[in-house]
Amino acid sequence: MKKFLFLNPIVFLMFFLLFGCFGLKKSPEDFLIIQNKGSDTLVNLAQVWAENYGRINSKVAISVSGGGSGTGIAALINNQVDIANSSRSIKEEESKKAEQNSGKKVTEYVVALDALSVFVHPSNPLQGLSRTELACIFGSEGNCDNWSQIRNTVVPGCKNNKIIRVSRMSNSGTYQYFLERVIGKKKDMRLGSMDLNGSKESIDLVQNTPCAIGYTGMGYINDHIKALCVTWDEGGPCIPPTLENAMNKTYPITRELFMYTLGEAEGEVKKYLEWIKGIDATKLVIKMGYIPSPAYWSIEDVNRLKAQTQGQKL
């Protein structure tokens, strides 16, 4: 955990008001910041967690930034953060490098689940796609360039009916998971896609582009796009990305979301990670459109908490 060593002008003014004007005994030297970086899938939830935790622990602030799972893990390897957020499992070589640099084994914490969702513009008449069709669109061995190749689909407002593939940068955990789970571990994504930095950018592009298709964490899905159900096995059911389907593991592109530390978490970092497993943080998971880990919560528990959060502000 890092001591607060540098204050930019805005933060300095905040401390002046808190410690100068109001005469509080706490000094800036006593104020601790937990550095938390990584996954864009997790960043919105992590920011809400940080804001709410700050209200109950005034001695600690959580500094949250995105940049992608690979960026967060790289920062952890270089001992630049206290917690790395990731939407994929840390790779063996990354874990070994972190241990070599720090002398500490990486500790993994599953903090939520995510139903990785495939989505299109609302004008697209499709309601679902199969794994084979997704591989044909996104995989390097696929040749689906026109919506007419997918169940003879015609998309209103889509010039030439051409598919616009919206993907993510290669340092994204979402990209890595989609590639390995949907396309195949030893295969590649097709070239020529629009590779964006974050989930929000993907959503913004697709909701304004009738020809487009993308994939993102369920927490980013909104009313301006259409999330599709997915058929995994030929002849099987088309399963929509929902909380229940993720928790009972019937939705085929369900993944765990992680936080990583160097060694076992200690002190304020440990307290924060323990709080994340509790009821208040879990209500925020549900409110933000993510899925609590079934390791700690049953579907019945989650539905009860979901009912309790209806209408509540973050």
C-alpha positions in Angstrom: 0.0 0.0 0.0 1.3 3.4 -0.9 1.7 6.5 1.3 0.1 9.5 -0.2 3.2 11.3 -1.3 2.0 13.7 -4.0 -1.0 16.0 -4.0 -2.3 17.6 -7.1 -3.9 21.0 -6.7 -7.5 19.6 -6.4 -6.5 17.0 -3.9 -4.4 19.5 -2.0 -7.5 21.8 -1.8 -9.6 18.9 -0.5 -7.1 18.1 2.3 -6.9 21.8 3.1 -10.6 22.0 3.6 -10.7 18.8 5.5 -7.7 19.2 7.8 -7.3 23.0 7.8 -10.7 24.6 7.9 -12.4 22.0 10.0 -9.6 21.2 12.3 -9.7 17.5 12.0 -6.9 15.7 13.7 -6.2 13.4 10.8 -3.2 14.5 8.6 -2.5 13.7 5.0 0.4 11.5 6.1 -2.1 9.2 7.8 -4.2 8.9 4.6 -3.6 5.8 2.6 -4.3 5.0 -1.0 -4.8 1.5 -2.4 -3.8 1.5 -6.0 -6.2 -0.7 -8.1 -5.8 -1.0 -11.9 -6.7 -3.2 -14.8 -9.8 -4.7 -16.4 -12.2 -2.3 -18.3 -14.9 -4.9 -17.6 -14.4 -4.4 -13.9 -13.6 -0.7 -13.8 -17.1 0.6 -13.3 -17.9 -1.8 -10.5 -14.5 -1.2 -8.9 -15.1 2.5 -8.9 -18.5 2.1 -7.3 -16.9 -0.2 -4.7 -14.2 2.3 -4.0 -16.6 5.2 -3.6 -18.8 3.3 -1.2 -15.9 1.8 0.8 -14.5 5.4 1.3 -17.7 6.3 3.1 -17.2 3.7 5.8 -13.4 3.9 6.0 -12.2 7.5 5.9 -8.6 6.5 6.4 -8.4 4.8 3.0 -9.0 5.8 -0.6 -9.1 3.4 -3.5 -7.5 4.8 -6.6 -9.1 2.9 -9.6 -8.1 3.0 -13.2 -8.7 0.8 -16.2 -6.5 0.1 -19.2 -7.2 -3.6 -19.6 -6.5 -6.8 -17.7 -3.0 -7.1 -19.2 -2.2 -3.6 -18.1 -3.3 -4.3 -14.6 -1.4 -7.5 -14.4 1.8 -5.9 -15.8 1.5 -3.2 -13.1 1.2 -5.9 -10.4 4.3 -7.7 -11.8 6.2 -4.4 -11.6 4.9 -3.8 -8.0 3.2 -0.6 -9.1 -0.3 -1.5 -7.8 -1.7 -3.1 -4.7 -4.6 -4.9 -6.6 -4.8 -5.8 -10.3 -8.3 -6.3 -11.8 -8.7 -8.9 -14.5 -11.4 -10.4 -16.6 -9.3 -13.4 -17.3 -7.1 -15.8 -15.3 -3.5 -14.7 -14.8 -1.2 -16.6 -17.1 1.4 -19.0 -15.7 4.3 -17.0 -17.1 2.8 -13.7 -15.6 2.5 -15.3 -12.2 6.1 -16.6 -12.3 7.4 -13.2 -13.4 5.6 -11.5 -10.5 7.0 -14.0 -8.0 10.5 -13.5 -9.4 10.3 -9.7 -9.2 8.7 -9.6 -5.7 9.5 -12.9 -4.0 5.8 -13.3 -3.4 3.3 -15.7 -5.0 0.3 -14.1 -6.7 -3.0 -14.5 -4.8 -6.2 -14.8 -6.7 -9.6 -13.5 -5.5 -12.8 -14.2 -7.5 -14.9 -11.1 -6.9 -17.8 -11.6 -9.3 -19.1 -13.4 -12.4 -19.8 -12.0 -15.9 -21.9 -13.3 -18.7 -19.8 -12.2 -21.7 -22.5 -10.9 -24.0 -22.6 -10.7 -27.8 -24.6 -7.7 -29.0 -25.9 -6.0 -32.1 -27.8 -2.9 -33.1 -31.5 -3.0 -32.2 -32.5 -3.0 -35.9 -30.8 -6.3 -36.4 -33.6 -9.0 -36.6 -31.4 -11.8 -35.2 -32.2 -12.9 -31.7 -29.3 -15.3 -31.2 -26.2 -16.9 -32.8 -24.5 -20.2 -32.5 -20.9 -20.7 -31.5 -20.2 -21.8 -35.1 -21.7 -18.6 -36.5 -19.6 -16.5 -34.0 -16.5 -18.3 -35.1 -17.4 -17.6 -38.8 -17.8 -13.9 -38.0 -14.8 -13.3 -35.7 -12.4 -16.2 -36.2 -9.4 -16.2 -38.6 -10.8 -19.3 -40.3 -14.2 -17.8 -40.8 -15.5 -16.2 -44.0 -18.8 -14.5 -42.9 -18.5 -11.0 -44.1 -22.2 -10.3 -45.0 -25.2 -10.7 -42.7 -26.9 -12.6 -45.5 -24.5 -15.5 -44.8 -26.0 -15.7 -41.3 -29.5 -17.2 -41.7 -30.1 -15.0 -44.8 -30.4 -12.0 -42.5 -31.1 -8.5 -43.9 -30.3 -5.7 -41.5 -32.4 -2.5 -42.0 -30.2 0.6 -42.4 -27.0 -1.5 -43.0 -25.4 -0.4 -46.2 -24.6 -3.4 -48.5 -25.6 -5.6 -45.5 -21.9 -5.9 -44.6 -20.9 -7.1 -41.2 -18.8 -4.6 -39.1 -16.9 -6.6 -36.5 -16.2 -4.7 -33.3 -13.5 -6.3 -31.2 -11.1 -5.3 -28.4 -7.3 -4.6 -28.2 -5.2 -7.7 -27.5 -4.3 -6.6 -24.0 -7.9 -6.9 -23.0 -9.0 -9.8 -20.8 -12.3 -9.7 -22.6 -10.6 -10.2 -26.0 -8.4 -13.1 -24.6 -11.4 -14.8 -23.0 -13.6 -14.5 -26.1 -10.7 -15.8 -28.3 -10.0 -18.8 -26.2 -13.6 -19.7 -25.2 -15.4 -19.0 -28.5 -12.9 -19.2 -31.3 -10.5 -21.7 -29.8 -7.3 -21.6 -27.7 -4.9 -22.3 -30.6 -6.8 -20.1 -33.1 -6.7 -16.4 -34.0 -9.2 -13.6 -34.5 -9.8 -12.3 -38.0 -8.0 -9.2 -39.1 -9.9 -6.2 -40.2 -12.1 -5.7 -37.1 -12.5 -2.4 -35.3 -10.4 -3.0 -32.2 -11.4 -0.6 -29.4 -9.8 0.1 -26.1 -12.9 -0.2 -23.8 -16.3 -1.7 -23.4 -18.0 1.7 -23.4 -16.5 2.6 -26.8 -17.7 -0.8 -28.2 -21.3 -0.1 -26.9 -21.3 3.5 -28.3 -20.2 2.3 -31.7 -22.6 -0.6 -32.1 -25.7 1.4 -30.9 -25.0 3.9 -33.7 -24.1 1.4 -36.4 -26.8 -1.0 -37.7 -24.2 -3.2 -39.4 -22.1 -3.8 -36.3 -21.7 -6.7 -33.9 -19.5 -6.7 -30.7 -19.0 -8.5 -27.4 -18.7 -7.1 -23.9 -19.4 -7.7 -20.2 -23.0 -8.0 -19.2 -22.7 -5.0 -16.9 -22.4 -2.7 -19.9 -25.5 -3.9 -21.7 -28.2 -1.2 -22.1 -31.5 -0.5 -23.8 -29.8 1.0 -26.9 -28.3 -2.4 -28.1 -29.6 -6.0 -28.3 -27.9 -8.8 -26.4 -28.1 -12.1 -28.2 -28.7 -15.6 -26.9 -26.0 -18.1 -27.7 -26.3 -21.7 -28.9 -23.2 -23.7 -27.9 -23.9 -27.2 -29.1 -25.5 -28.0 -32.4 -29.2 -28.5 -31.9 -29.0 -27.2 -28.3 -31.0 -24.3 -26.8 -30.2 -20.7 -27.3 -29.3 -19.3 -23.9 -29.6 -15.6 -23.1 -27.0 -13.8 -20.9 -28.8 -13.4 -17.6 -27.9 -13.5 -13.9 -29.6 -16.8 -13.3 -28.1 -18.4 -16.4 -24.6 -17.3 -15.4 -25.0 -18.5 -11.8 -26.3 -21.9 -12.8 -23.7 -22.1 -15.5 -26.1 -22.7 -18.4 -25.0 -19.6 -20.3 -21.9 -20.9 -22.1 -19.8 -17.7 -22.1 -19.8 -17.1 -18.3 -16.5 -16.1 -16.8 -15.0 -15.3 -13.4 -13.8 -11.8 -12.7 -10.6 -11.5 -10.6 -8.6 -9.3 -8.3 -4.9 -10.2 -7.8 -2.4 -9.3 -5.1 1.3 -10.0 -4.5 1.2 -12.5 -1.6 -1.8 -12.8 0.7 -3.5 -9.4 1.2 -2.6 -7.7 4.4 -3.7 -4.6 6.4 -6.1 -2.3 4.7 -6.0 -4.2 1.4 -7.2 -7.3 3.2 -10.0 -5.4 4.9 -11.1 -4.0 1.6 -11.1 -7.4 -0.1 -13.1 -8.9 2.8 -15.6 -6.1 2.5 -16.0 -6.9 -1.2 -17.3 -10.4 -0.2 -19.9 -8.9 2.1 -23.6 -8.0 1.7 -23.2 -4.3 0.9 -20.6 -4.8 -1.8 -22.7 -7.7 -3.2 -25.7 -5.4 -3.5 -23.6 -3.1 -5.6 -22.5 -6.1 -7.8 -26.2 -6.7 -8.6 -27.1 -3.1 -9.0 -24.3 -2.6 -11.5 -25.5 -5.5 -13.6 -22.8 -8.0 -12.6 -23.2 -11.4 -11.0 -22.2 -12.4 -7.5 -19.9 -15.4 -7.1 -21.9 -18.6 -6.4 -19.0 -19.5 -4.1 -20.5 -17.1 -1.5 -24.1 -16.6 -2.6 -26.9 -18.9 -3.8 -29.4 -17.8 -6.5 -32.0 -17.5 -3.8 -29.8 -15.2 -1.8 -29.1 -13.1 -4.9 -32.8 -12.8 -5.9 -33.5 -11.6 -2.4 -30.7 -9.0 -2.5 -31.9 -8.0 -6.0 -35.4 -7.3 -4.6 -33.8 -5.2 -1.8 -31.8 -3.1 -4.2 -34.7 -2.1 -6.5 -34.9 1.7 -6.5 -31.8 2.2 -4.3 -29.2 4.7 -5.4 -25.5 3.5 -5.7 
